[in-house]
């Protein structure tokens, strides 16, 4: 595990401290979890972009054509 010195504005530090307290975790764990979530989100976006580049024109339409035609569930209407 690595150590990292982090400078935060006082206002953000107060928010982090309070949220961590409410969640019953340390500030360290809260920040580590927040960074992990951001890394996962960016990695997912990169993965989706890579998959999109491999798209064959018309392939998505063919998949959608296989979806059964039915009325939307209540609340899902446009």
ABEGO torsion letter per residue (X at the ends): XBBBBBBBBAAAAAAAAAAAAAAGBBAAAAAAAAAAAAAAAAAAAAAAAAAAAABBBGAAAAAAAABBBBBBBBGABX
